[in-house]
């Protein structure tokens, strides 16, 4: 069983099916990507998986558990977290405090832990935050407010905040949007490092250089349906993908392919 499984997932807005019977797996220890044209339904799929939009039909299973009745916060506590295109940082909190807010796994029994082992609990949170800061190389800006950061740094903070609770799977929504080539390559290296540390990733992005170089598996979405699935090499050469997304004028050999070492 895959870490995340979607079977027949359908999301409808009025008479429009934004996601139409999607079957998709995210295996543990891998970077899985979803690509497709604007309006194909990629962000809708992440919203459905994380509980931010209702599912009309189908099922989502995470780590062996059916998520049908789970709220977004319950899914996050299970180890399923996400980033947003709009970043959604707490602008009145420092970088470290943004991560601390995400690392705290609050629940109705939290007060028991505070009473019985307060130092251990808060020590664990601090350790997770320090690990996320190290992983994203953000220690130089830990006391900085978000409005003082560059766009690339804000992207790293959003990524680090999603990592701070040490989830099992992070869903990344357009993480490379607005990044230049050097920043995108650095972000790709960060994603591979995160997987080595035991956190799986699911990513959607329009940066084909990033997606072809960092992903182990790729799904292609068009008009709400999966039209192709395979390794980056397979997807790059798929005639249906070239026609629907990459463009007929783009020769397969012109597209970048694996430039980073992939773990298996």
Buried (B, 14 or more C-beta within 10 A) or exposed (E): EBBBBBBEBBBBEEEEBBBBBBEBBBBBBBBBBBBBBEEBBBBBBBBBBBBBBEBBBBEBBBBEEEBEEBEBEBBBBBBBBBBBBEBEBBEEBBBBBBBBBBBBBEEEEEEEBEEEEEEEBBEBBBEBBBBBBEBBBBEEBBEBBBEEBEEBBBBBBBBBBBBBBBBBBBBBBBBBBEBEEEBBBBBBBBBBBBBEEEBBBBBBBBBBBBBBBBBBBBBBBBBBBBBBBBBBEEBBBBEEBBEBBBEEEEEBEEBBBBEBEBEE
